[in-house]
């Protein structure tokens, strides 16, 4: 996503509509909406998904689930969910591209 603004801030996803079976397996789905900086953003559609991996003691495991999404505002955002359970937020907005 060229020309995007780097953000890397925690978001609060709306869990309604997320598949609990996939979440239990550690495979989150993109939220239908999320809150960021006091505003609600609706996800119009998921443009693409991918995973990034991490090595730990010679083992490779999924570190983050990524989602590039079109927002109802006309913006495009890149979201990610941390795979491993950690204290603190799990969902983040990595970057956002304003409409042209």
HELIX and SHEET records of a PDB file:
HELIX    1   1 UNK A   20  UNK A   24  1                                   5    
SHEET    1   A 7 UNK A   5  UNK A  10  0                                        
SHEET    2   A 7 UNK A  91  UNK A  97 -1                                        
SHEET    3   A 7 UNK A  76  UNK A  82 -1                                        
SHEET    4   A 7 UNK A  59  UNK A  71 -1                                        
SHEET    5   A 7 UNK A  39  UNK A  56 -1                                        
SHEET    6   A 7 UNK A  33  UNK A  36 -1                                        
SHEET    7   A 7 UNK A  12  UNK A  13 -1                                        
END                                                                             
